[in-house]
Amino acid sequence: MVYFLIMPQKTTQIDSKYAQQHRRWILIDAKDAVLGRLATKAANLLRGKTKRYFTPSVDCGDFVVVTNAAKIKVTGNKEEQKFYFSHSGYPRGAKVTPFRNQMEKDPRKVIMLAVKRMLPETLLRQHQMRRLKVYPGEAHPHSAQKVEALSV
């Protein structure tokens, strides 16, 4: 008697080369946009969750260009209550930066950290973050890539 082992069919998985060839460039204008909603939209685009062939283990996301980072808005009292924490690793090496000071110093870092913390902590996160381009003003050097505008 011969027994056949019937294996269940696998779901269709996308090849990473196909995903790399079909990347888009998407422009998000951050003027008067809420920080959390903008970061959620950018994180979903970087992961590729808007595509029909999304697979969590394949880097199939798009390039995201964010302009007007200096004109971002936050809700509630976050301008006074939100802080950014970093530590050098040495004793008494803690540094706490208020949201307002960070916006004056480098508004790009606020959006970069918000998007980074919305991405899963896997090895793909650093590759996805490389595709995020943030600029404090209106101008960006990516006009040759046929950037598509997206409203938030």
VMD Tcl script that builds the backbone (N, CA, C; Angstrom):
set m [mol new atoms 456]
animate dup $m
set s [atomselect $m all]
$s set {name element resname resid chain x y z} {
  {N N MET 1 A 0.839 -1.166 0.000}
  {CA C MET 1 A 0.000 0.000 0.000}
  {C C MET 1 A 0.893 1.241 0.000}
  {N N VAL 2 A 0.595 2.195 -0.857}
  {CA C VAL 2 A 1.397 3.412 -1.012}
  {C C VAL 2 A 0.602 4.591 -0.452}
  {N N TYR 3 A 1.249 5.338 0.409}
  {CA C TYR 3 A 0.616 6.520 0.980}
  {C C TYR 3 A 1.262 7.759 0.374}
  {N N PHE 4 A 0.443 8.713 0.036}
  {CA C PHE 4 A 0.942 9.973 -0.480}
  {C C PHE 4 A 0.744 11.041 0.584}
  {N N LEU 5 A 1.768 11.790 0.773}
  {CA C LEU 5 A 1.677 12.893 1.723}
  {C C LEU 5 A 1.200 14.129 0.971}
  {N N ILE 6 A 0.060 14.619 1.348}
  {CA C ILE 6 A -0.501 15.790 0.685}
  {C C ILE 6 A -0.122 17.015 1.501}
  {N N MET 7 A 0.651 17.889 0.888}
  {CA C MET 7 A 1.086 19.113 1.552}
  {C C MET 7 A 0.096 20.233 1.248}
  {N N PRO 8 A -0.214 21.037 2.231}
  {CA C PRO 8 A -1.102 22.165 1.943}
  {C C PRO 8 A -0.411 23.161 1.028}
  {N N GLN 9 A -1.199 23.821 0.198}
  {CA C GLN 9 A -0.614 24.804 -0.711}
  {C C GLN 9 A -0.187 26.034 0.061}
  {N N LYS 10 A 0.960 26.559 -0.318}
  {CA C LYS 10 A 1.451 27.774 0.309}
  {C C LYS 10 A 0.762 28.977 -0.317}
  {N N THR 11 A 0.650 30.023 0.465}
  {CA C THR 11 A 0.122 31.255 -0.096}
  {C C THR 11 A 1.158 31.844 -1.030}
  {N N THR 12 A 0.712 32.641 -1.947}
  {CA C THR 12 A 1.638 33.209 -2.916}
  {C C THR 12 A 2.556 34.206 -2.228}
  {N N GLN 13 A 3.831 34.006 -2.353}
  {CA C GLN 13 A 4.813 34.905 -1.774}
  {C C GLN 13 A 5.448 35.707 -2.894}
  {N N ILE 14 A 5.697 36.940 -2.608}
  {CA C ILE 14 A 6.252 37.833 -3.613}
  {C C ILE 14 A 7.778 37.735 -3.591}
  {N N ASP 15 A 8.364 37.783 -4.733}
  {CA C ASP 15 A 9.810 37.790 -4.848}
  {C C ASP 15 A 10.317 39.190 -4.525}
  {N N SER 16 A 11.414 39.281 -3.788}
  {CA C SER 16 A 11.929 40.589 -3.391}
  {C C SER 16 A 12.407 41.402 -4.588}
  {N N LYS 17 A 12.875 40.743 -5.642}
  {CA C LYS 17 A 13.301 41.489 -6.833}
  {C C LYS 17 A 12.109 42.162 -7.503}
  {N N TYR 18 A 10.967 41.483 -7.553}
  {CA C TYR 18 A 9.763 42.071 -8.126}
  {C C TYR 18 A 9.348 43.299 -7.318}
  {N N ALA 19 A 9.420 43.187 -5.990}
  {CA C ALA 19 A 9.034 44.305 -5.130}
  {C C ALA 19 A 9.978 45.493 -5.322}
  {N N GLN 20 A 11.255 45.229 -5.509}
  {CA C GLN 20 A 12.214 46.320 -5.693}
  {C C GLN 20 A 12.010 47.021 -7.027}
  {N N GLN 21 A 11.588 46.291 -8.045}
  {CA C GLN 21 A 11.375 46.898 -9.351}
  {C C GLN 21 A 10.100 47.740 -9.395}
  {N N HIS 22 A 9.156 47.475 -8.511}
  {CA C HIS 22 A 7.869 48.167 -8.533}
  {C C HIS 22 A 7.710 49.145 -7.371}
  {N N ARG 23 A 8.799 49.751 -6.949}
  {CA C ARG 23 A 8.721 50.766 -5.895}
  {C C ARG 23 A 8.273 52.099 -6.497}
  {N N ARG 24 A 7.444 52.811 -5.744}
  {CA C ARG 24 A 7.001 54.135 -6.156}
  {C C ARG 24 A 7.647 55.184 -5.257}
  {N N TRP 25 A 7.626 56.417 -5.683}
  {CA C TRP 25 A 8.070 57.558 -4.883}
  {C C TRP 25 A 6.825 58.352 -4.524}
  {N N ILE 26 A 6.576 58.536 -3.234}
  {CA C ILE 26 A 5.362 59.198 -2.771}
  {C C ILE 26 A 5.747 60.425 -1.958}
  {N N LEU 27 A 5.120 61.557 -2.268}
  {CA C LEU 27 A 5.379 62.824 -1.593}
  {C C LEU 27 A 4.246 63.107 -0.612}
  {N N ILE 28 A 4.605 63.402 0.636}
  {CA C ILE 28 A 3.638 63.779 1.660}
  {C C ILE 28 A 3.990 65.182 2.129}
  {N N ASP 29 A 3.021 66.091 2.056}
  {CA C ASP 29 A 3.219 67.454 2.546}
  {C C ASP 29 A 2.775 67.495 4.004}
  {N N ALA 30 A 3.698 67.805 4.912}
  {CA C ALA 30 A 3.420 67.765 6.345}
  {C C ALA 30 A 2.877 69.077 6.885}
  {N N LYS 31 A 2.568 70.029 6.024}
  {CA C LYS 31 A 2.076 71.323 6.487}
  {C C LYS 31 A 0.717 71.140 7.159}
  {N N ASP 32 A 0.620 71.542 8.436}
  {CA C ASP 32 A -0.590 71.454 9.261}
  {C C ASP 32 A -1.097 70.018 9.418}
  {N N ALA 33 A -0.228 69.030 9.265}
  {CA C ALA 33 A -0.615 67.632 9.469}
  {C C ALA 33 A -0.303 67.237 10.913}
  {N N VAL 34 A -1.114 66.341 11.471}
  {CA C VAL 34 A -0.894 65.849 12.827}
  {C C VAL 34 A 0.227 64.815 12.780}
  {N N LEU 35 A 1.154 64.907 13.715}
  {CA C LEU 35 A 2.366 64.092 13.697}
  {C C LEU 35 A 2.066 62.594 13.691}
  {N N GLY 36 A 1.191 62.128 14.556}
  {CA C GLY 36 A 0.906 60.702 14.647}
  {C C GLY 36 A 0.249 60.141 13.407}
  {N N ARG 37 A -0.687 60.870 12.840}
  {CA C ARG 37 A -1.384 60.403 11.639}
  {C C ARG 37 A -0.440 60.376 10.438}
  {N N LEU 38 A 0.427 61.365 10.357}
  {CA C LEU 38 A 1.418 61.398 9.283}
  {C C LEU 38 A 2.401 60.229 9.416}
  {N N ALA 39 A 2.853 59.963 10.638}
  {CA C ALA 39 A 3.807 58.890 10.864}
  {C C ALA 39 A 3.185 57.521 10.569}
  {N N THR 40 A 1.917 57.343 10.894}
  {CA C THR 40 A 1.236 56.085 10.599}
  {C C THR 40 A 1.151 55.855 9.104}
  {N N LYS 41 A 0.774 56.897 8.371}
  {CA C LYS 41 A 0.661 56.784 6.911}
  {C C LYS 41 A 2.025 56.470 6.285}
  {N N ALA 42 A 3.054 57.171 6.743}
  {CA C ALA 42 A 4.394 56.943 6.198}
  {C C ALA 42 A 4.901 55.541 6.531}
  {N N ALA 43 A 4.641 55.057 7.745}
  {CA C ALA 43 A 5.095 53.722 8.128}
  {C C ALA 43 A 4.410 52.643 7.291}
  {N N ASN 44 A 3.118 52.804 7.037}
  {CA C ASN 44 A 2.402 51.828 6.204}
  {C C ASN 44 A 2.927 51.825 4.770}
  {N N LEU 45 A 3.263 52.991 4.243}
  {CA C LEU 45 A 3.803 53.061 2.891}
  {C C LEU 45 A 5.211 52.460 2.828}
  {N N LEU 46 A 6.017 52.701 3.846}
  {CA C LEU 46 A 7.378 52.151 3.872}
  {C C LEU 46 A 7.364 50.630 3.970}
  {N N ARG 47 A 6.406 50.092 4.699}
  {CA C ARG 47 A 6.298 48.624 4.826}
  {C C ARG 47 A 5.687 47.983 3.595}
  {N N GLY 48 A 4.878 48.737 2.849}
  {CA C GLY 48 A 4.232 48.182 1.670}
  {C C GLY 48 A 2.861 47.620 1.966}
  {N N LYS 49 A 2.248 48.028 3.062}
  {CA C LYS 49 A 0.956 47.468 3.454}
  {C C LYS 49 A -0.182 47.882 2.529}
  {N N THR 50 A 0.049 48.867 1.686}
  {CA C THR 50 A -0.994 49.298 0.755}
  {C C THR 50 A -0.998 48.465 -0.518}
  {N N LYS 51 A -0.029 47.587 -0.667}
  {CA C LYS 51 A 0.076 46.792 -1.900}
  {C C LYS 51 A -0.638 45.457 -1.731}
  {N N ARG 52 A -1.130 44.932 -2.829}
  {CA C ARG 52 A -1.888 43.683 -2.754}
  {C C ARG 52 A -0.990 42.488 -2.504}
  {N N TYR 53 A 0.288 42.601 -2.792}
  {CA C TYR 53 A 1.207 41.496 -2.593}
  {C C TYR 53 A 2.070 41.692 -1.343}
  {N N PHE 54 A 1.547 42.379 -0.344}
  {CA C PHE 54 A 2.292 42.643 0.894}
  {C C PHE 54 A 2.597 41.332 1.615}
  {N N THR 55 A 3.848 41.185 2.000}
  {CA C THR 55 A 4.299 40.069 2.818}
  {C C THR 55 A 5.173 40.652 3.921}
  {N N PRO 56 A 4.914 40.337 5.185}
  {CA C PRO 56 A 5.675 40.964 6.273}
  {C C PRO 56 A 7.178 40.681 6.233}
  {N N SER 57 A 7.576 39.552 5.668}
  {CA C SER 57 A 8.991 39.192 5.686}
  {C C SER 57 A 9.751 39.688 4.463}
  {N N VAL 58 A 9.060 40.378 3.536}
  {CA C VAL 58 A 9.699 40.894 2.322}
  {C C VAL 58 A 9.622 42.410 2.346}
  {N N ASP 59 A 10.710 43.044 2.008}
  {CA C ASP 59 A 10.764 44.508 1.975}
  {C C ASP 59 A 10.157 44.988 0.659}
  {N N CYS 60 A 8.858 45.251 0.654}
  {CA C CYS 60 A 8.163 45.595 -0.588}
  {C C CYS 60 A 7.569 47.004 -0.542}
  {N N GLY 61 A 8.066 47.869 0.335}
  {CA C GLY 61 A 7.517 49.204 0.489}
  {C C GLY 61 A 8.019 50.198 -0.530}
  {N N ASP 62 A 7.488 51.405 -0.445}
  {CA C ASP 62 A 7.803 52.479 -1.374}
  {C C ASP 62 A 8.754 53.490 -0.725}
  {N N PHE 63 A 9.267 54.393 -1.551}
  {CA C PHE 63 A 10.028 55.536 -1.051}
  {C C PHE 63 A 9.028 56.599 -0.604}
  {N N VAL 64 A 9.307 57.260 0.514}
  {CA C VAL 64 A 8.418 58.295 1.032}
  {C C VAL 64 A 9.235 59.565 1.239}
  {N N VAL 65 A 8.778 60.660 0.631}
  {CA C VAL 65 A 9.416 61.970 0.769}
  {C C VAL 65 A 8.457 62.868 1.537}
  {N N VAL 66 A 8.898 63.380 2.687}
  {CA C VAL 66 A 8.076 64.262 3.522}
  {C C VAL 66 A 8.668 65.654 3.456}
  {N N THR 67 A 7.847 66.625 3.059}
  {CA C THR 67 A 8.297 68.023 3.004}
  {C C THR 67 A 7.561 68.831 4.065}
  {N N ASN 68 A 8.050 70.034 4.340}
  {CA C ASN 68 A 7.486 70.947 5.334}
  {C C ASN 68 A 7.447 70.328 6.723}
  {N N ALA 69 A 8.507 69.671 7.123}
  {CA C ALA 69 A 8.564 69.035 8.442}
  {C C ALA 69 A 8.525 70.060 9.569}
  {N N ALA 70 A 8.945 71.273 9.305}
  {CA C ALA 70 A 8.952 72.307 10.342}
  {C C ALA 70 A 7.549 72.826 10.648}
  {N N LYS 71 A 6.568 72.507 9.811}
  {CA C LYS 71 A 5.206 73.019 9.999}
  {C C LYS 71 A 4.246 71.938 10.496}
  {N N ILE 72 A 4.782 70.917 11.156}
  {CA C ILE 72 A 3.968 69.822 11.672}
  {C C ILE 72 A 3.203 70.291 12.914}
  {N N LYS 73 A 2.062 69.687 13.178}
  {CA C LYS 73 A 1.244 70.019 14.351}
  {C C LYS 73 A 1.151 68.801 15.260}
  {N N VAL 74 A 0.945 69.057 16.543}
  {CA C VAL 74 A 0.663 67.999 17.508}
  {C C VAL 74 A -0.611 68.377 18.255}
  {N N THR 75 A -1.331 67.392 18.753}
  {CA C THR 75 A -2.599 67.651 19.430}
  {C C THR 75 A -2.383 67.767 20.931}
  {N N GLY 76 A -3.344 68.377 21.593}
  {CA C GLY 76 A -3.297 68.490 23.048}
  {C C GLY 76 A -2.163 69.378 23.529}
  {N N ASN 77 A -1.605 69.038 24.683}
  {CA C ASN 77 A -0.511 69.801 25.279}
  {C C ASN 77 A 0.840 69.165 25.004}
  {N N LYS 78 A 0.968 68.456 23.904}
  {CA C LYS 78 A 2.216 67.754 23.629}
  {C C LYS 78 A 3.384 68.708 23.398}
  {N N GLU 79 A 3.106 69.925 22.958}
  {CA C GLU 79 A 4.211 70.874 22.757}
  {C C GLU 79 A 4.936 71.151 24.062}
  {N N GLU 80 A 4.213 71.164 25.188}
  {CA C GLU 80 A 4.835 71.401 26.485}
  {C C GLU 80 A 5.200 70.103 27.197}
  {N N GLN 81 A 4.459 69.015 26.952}
  {CA C GLN 81 A 4.628 67.802 27.746}
  {C C GLN 81 A 5.504 66.735 27.091}
  {N N LYS 82 A 5.717 66.784 25.784}
  {CA C LYS 82 A 6.456 65.730 25.098}
  {C C LYS 82 A 7.960 65.985 25.196}
  {N N PHE 83 A 8.716 64.909 25.501}
  {CA C PHE 83 A 10.161 64.994 25.621}
  {C C PHE 83 A 10.804 63.866 24.825}
  {N N TYR 84 A 12.039 64.085 24.395}
  {CA C TYR 84 A 12.831 63.066 23.715}
  {C C TYR 84 A 14.000 62.723 24.623}
  {N N PHE 85 A 14.191 61.426 24.872}
  {CA C PHE 85 A 15.193 60.945 25.813}
  {C C PHE 85 A 16.298 60.224 25.060}
  {N N SER 86 A 17.534 60.503 25.430}
  {CA C SER 86 A 18.681 59.759 24.905}
  {C C SER 86 A 19.694 59.592 26.038}
  {N N HIS 87 A 20.500 58.552 25.924}
  {CA C HIS 87 A 21.490 58.271 26.965}
  {C C HIS 87 A 22.803 57.902 26.299}
  {N N SER 88 A 23.902 58.433 26.825}
  {CA C SER 88 A 25.216 58.187 26.238}
  {C C SER 88 A 25.801 56.841 26.666}
  {N N GLY 89 A 25.270 56.264 27.733}
  {CA C GLY 89 A 25.820 55.011 28.245}
  {C C GLY 89 A 26.727 55.224 29.435}
  {N N TYR 90 A 27.109 56.446 29.683}
  {CA C TYR 90 A 27.941 56.783 30.824}
  {C C TYR 90 A 27.059 57.197 32.007}
  {N N PRO 91 A 27.603 57.131 33.235}
  {CA C PRO 91 A 26.821 57.612 34.379}
  {C C PRO 91 A 26.452 59.087 34.210}
  {N N ARG 92 A 25.258 59.415 34.557}
  {CA C ARG 92 A 24.684 60.754 34.390}
  {C C ARG 92 A 24.740 61.215 32.933}
  {N N GLY 93 A 24.574 60.274 32.009}
  {CA C GLY 93 A 24.642 60.599 30.586}
  {C C GLY 93 A 23.279 60.775 29.948}
  {N N ALA 94 A 22.244 60.928 30.770}
  {CA C ALA 94 A 20.897 61.086 30.233}
  {C C ALA 94 A 20.707 62.500 29.693}
  {N N LYS 95 A 20.057 62.594 28.560}
  {CA C LYS 95 A 19.760 63.898 27.967}
  {C C LYS 95 A 18.280 63.915 27.602}
  {N N VAL 96 A 17.566 64.889 28.107}
  {CA C VAL 96 A 16.137 65.038 27.846}
  {C C VAL 96 A 15.942 66.324 27.072}
  {N N THR 97 A 15.321 66.215 25.884}
  {CA C THR 97 A 15.100 67.374 25.025}
  {C C THR 97 A 13.605 67.608 24.871}
  {N N PRO 98 A 13.102 68.789 25.227}
  {CA C PRO 98 A 11.679 69.067 25.022}
  {C C PRO 98 A 11.316 69.129 23.533}
  {N N PHE 99 A 10.050 68.903 23.239}
  {CA C PHE 99 A 9.562 68.880 21.855}
  {C C PHE 99 A 9.845 70.200 21.140}
  {N N ARG 100 A 9.586 71.309 21.812}
  {CA C ARG 100 A 9.805 72.626 21.178}
  {C C ARG 100 A 11.267 72.833 20.794}
  {N N ASN 101 A 12.181 72.474 21.707}
  {CA C ASN 101 A 13.607 72.645 21.398}
  {C C ASN 101 A 14.029 71.751 20.240}
  {N N GLN 102 A 13.485 70.539 20.188}
  {CA C GLN 102 A 13.823 69.631 19.092}
  {C C GLN 102 A 13.305 70.166 17.764}
  {N N MET 103 A 12.113 70.764 17.777}
  {CA C MET 103 A 11.555 71.340 16.546}
  {C C MET 103 A 12.390 72.529 16.069}
  {N N GLU 104 A 12.923 73.315 16.993}
  {CA C GLU 104 A 13.765 74.438 16.606}
  {C C GLU 104 A 15.123 73.961 16.088}
  {N N LYS 105 A 15.665 72.914 16.736}
  {CA C LYS 105 A 16.988 72.424 16.366}
  {C C LYS 105 A 16.951 71.625 15.060}
  {N N ASP 106 A 16.104 70.583 15.008}
  {CA C ASP 106 A 16.035 69.727 13.822}
  {C C ASP 106 A 14.643 69.096 13.730}
  {N N PRO 107 A 13.728 69.690 12.975}
  {CA C PRO 107 A 12.370 69.136 12.888}
  {C C PRO 107 A 12.306 67.804 12.142}
  {N N ARG 108 A 13.337 67.488 11.373}
  {CA C ARG 108 A 13.347 66.211 10.655}
  {C C ARG 108 A 13.416 65.037 11.624}
  {N N LYS 109 A 14.134 65.209 12.716}
  {CA C LYS 109 A 14.320 64.125 13.682}
  {C C LYS 109 A 13.008 63.742 14.361}
  {N N VAL 110 A 12.115 64.703 14.545}
  {CA C VAL 110 A 10.820 64.418 15.169}
  {C C VAL 110 A 10.032 63.438 14.314}
  {N N ILE 111 A 9.983 63.674 13.018}
  {CA C ILE 111 A 9.237 62.786 12.121}
  {C C ILE 111 A 9.964 61.457 11.965}
  {N N MET 112 A 11.285 61.486 11.869}
  {CA C MET 112 A 12.049 60.242 11.732}
  {C C MET 112 A 11.820 59.322 12.935}
  {N N LEU 113 A 11.841 59.873 14.143}
  {CA C LEU 113 A 11.634 59.054 15.333}
  {C C LEU 113 A 10.204 58.538 15.426}
  {N N ALA 114 A 9.237 59.359 15.045}
  {CA C ALA 114 A 7.840 58.917 15.099}
  {C C ALA 114 A 7.600 57.756 14.132}
  {N N VAL 115 A 8.150 57.853 12.924}
  {CA C VAL 115 A 7.972 56.780 11.940}
  {C C VAL 115 A 8.760 55.545 12.368}
  {N N LYS 116 A 9.976 55.728 12.856}
  {CA C LYS 116 A 10.810 54.596 13.264}
  {C C LYS 116 A 10.147 53.788 14.362}
  {N N ARG 117 A 9.524 54.474 15.303}
  {CA C ARG 117 A 8.886 53.778 16.414}
  {C C ARG 117 A 7.572 53.117 16.017}
  {N N MET 118 A 7.046 53.422 14.839}
  {CA C MET 118 A 5.834 52.753 14.355}
  {C C MET 118 A 6.150 51.540 13.484}
  {N N LEU 119 A 7.397 51.376 13.109}
  {CA C LEU 119 A 7.799 50.200 12.338}
  {C C LEU 119 A 8.174 49.070 13.292}
  {N N PRO 120 A 7.951 47.818 12.899}
  {CA C PRO 120 A 8.324 46.708 13.777}
  {C C PRO 120 A 9.837 46.591 13.925}
  {N N GLU 121 A 10.263 46.122 15.103}
  {CA C GLU 121 A 11.693 46.016 15.385}
  {C C GLU 121 A 12.249 44.732 14.777}
  {N N THR 122 A 12.417 44.733 13.472}
  {CA C THR 122 A 13.004 43.601 12.770}
  {C C THR 122 A 14.218 44.079 11.990}
  {N N LEU 123 A 14.867 43.161 11.311}
  {CA C LEU 123 A 16.028 43.545 10.518}
  {C C LEU 123 A 15.645 44.389 9.304}
  {N N LEU 124 A 14.378 44.358 8.912}
  {CA C LEU 124 A 13.942 45.148 7.760}
  {C C LEU 124 A 13.781 46.628 8.090}
  {N N ARG 125 A 13.690 46.973 9.384}
  {CA C ARG 125 A 13.410 48.357 9.749}
  {C C ARG 125 A 14.477 49.321 9.243}
  {N N GLN 126 A 15.749 48.949 9.323}
  {CA C GLN 126 A 16.787 49.872 8.861}
  {C C GLN 126 A 16.719 50.075 7.352}
  {N N HIS 127 A 16.327 49.061 6.598}
  {CA C HIS 127 A 16.183 49.208 5.154}
  {C C HIS 127 A 14.976 50.083 4.818}
  {N N GLN 128 A 13.911 49.937 5.590}
  {CA C GLN 128 A 12.721 50.753 5.362}
  {C C GLN 128 A 12.979 52.206 5.728}
  {N N MET 129 A 13.748 52.437 6.791}
  {CA C MET 129 A 14.030 53.814 7.202}
  {C C MET 129 A 14.944 54.527 6.210}
  {N N ARG 130 A 15.767 53.789 5.470}
  {CA C ARG 130 A 16.611 54.418 4.448}
  {C C ARG 130 A 15.785 55.000 3.314}
  {N N ARG 131 A 14.592 54.486 3.120}
  {CA C ARG 131 A 13.731 54.980 2.047}
  {C C ARG 131 A 12.866 56.151 2.476}
  {N N LEU 132 A 12.980 56.596 3.730}
  {CA C LEU 132 A 12.250 57.762 4.212}
  {C C LEU 132 A 13.144 58.990 4.079}
  {N N LYS 133 A 12.675 59.985 3.334}
  {CA C LYS 133 A 13.415 61.223 3.122}
  {C C LYS 133 A 12.581 62.364 3.700}
  {N N VAL 134 A 13.138 63.115 4.653}
  {CA C VAL 134 A 12.406 64.181 5.325}
  {C C VAL 134 A 13.145 65.495 5.109}
  {N N TYR 135 A 12.405 66.543 4.732}
  {CA C TYR 135 A 12.982 67.862 4.478}
  {C C TYR 135 A 12.193 68.916 5.244}
  {N N PRO 136 A 12.891 69.882 5.893}
  {CA C PRO 136 A 12.185 70.884 6.699}
  {C C PRO 136 A 11.413 71.906 5.870}
  {N N GLY 137 A 11.806 72.110 4.634}
  {CA C GLY 137 A 11.136 73.100 3.788}
  {C C GLY 137 A 10.339 72.469 2.669}
  {N N GLU 138 A 9.962 73.311 1.719}
  {CA C GLU 138 A 9.137 72.878 0.587}
  {C C GLU 138 A 9.957 72.132 -0.476}
  {N N ALA 139 A 11.222 72.500 -0.649}
  {CA C ALA 139 A 12.034 71.951 -1.742}
  {C C ALA 139 A 12.605 70.582 -1.378}
  {N N HIS 140 A 12.705 69.732 -2.407}
  {CA C HIS 140 A 13.346 68.426 -2.253}
  {C C HIS 140 A 14.047 68.076 -3.566}
  {N N PRO 141 A 15.131 67.306 -3.522}
  {CA C PRO 141 A 15.899 67.012 -4.734}
  {C C PRO 141 A 15.451 65.761 -5.481}
  {N N HIS 142 A 14.220 65.287 -5.262}
  {CA C HIS 142 A 13.776 64.029 -5.853}
  {C C HIS 142 A 12.747 64.219 -6.960}
  {N N SER 143 A 12.780 65.339 -7.645}
  {CA C SER 143 A 11.783 65.581 -8.696}
  {C C SER 143 A 12.026 64.691 -9.929}
  {N N ALA 144 A 13.230 64.191 -10.122}
  {CA C ALA 144 A 13.538 63.344 -11.273}
  {C C ALA 144 A 12.932 61.950 -11.131}
  {N N GLN 145 A 12.516 61.564 -9.912}
  {CA C GLN 145 A 11.965 60.220 -9.684}
  {C C GLN 145 A 10.465 60.124 -9.922}
  {N N LYS 146 A 9.832 61.158 -10.463}
  {CA C LYS 146 A 8.391 61.173 -10.721}
  {C C LYS 146 A 7.609 60.901 -9.446}
  {N N VAL 147 A 7.750 61.811 -8.495}
  {CA C VAL 147 A 7.135 61.675 -7.182}
  {C C VAL 147 A 5.638 61.924 -7.288}
  {N N GLU 148 A 4.835 61.016 -6.703}
  {CA C GLU 148 A 3.377 61.161 -6.676}
  {C C GLU 148 A 2.980 61.827 -5.383}
  {N N ALA 149 A 2.124 62.858 -5.433}
  {CA C ALA 149 A 1.685 63.555 -4.238}
  {C C ALA 149 A 0.571 62.759 -3.553}
  {N N LEU 150 A 0.575 62.775 -2.220}
  {CA C LEU 150 A -0.422 62.068 -1.415}
  {C C LEU 150 A -0.884 62.994 -0.321}
  {N N SER 151 A -2.183 63.098 -0.104}
  {CA C SER 151 A -2.692 63.957 0.956}
  {C C SER 151 A -2.897 63.130 2.222}
  {N N VAL 152 A -2.656 63.773 3.361}
  {CA C VAL 152 A -2.790 63.077 4.648}
  {C C VAL 152 A -4.092 63.499 5.303}
}
mol reanalyze $m
mol bondsrecalc $m
mol representation Tube
mol addrep $m
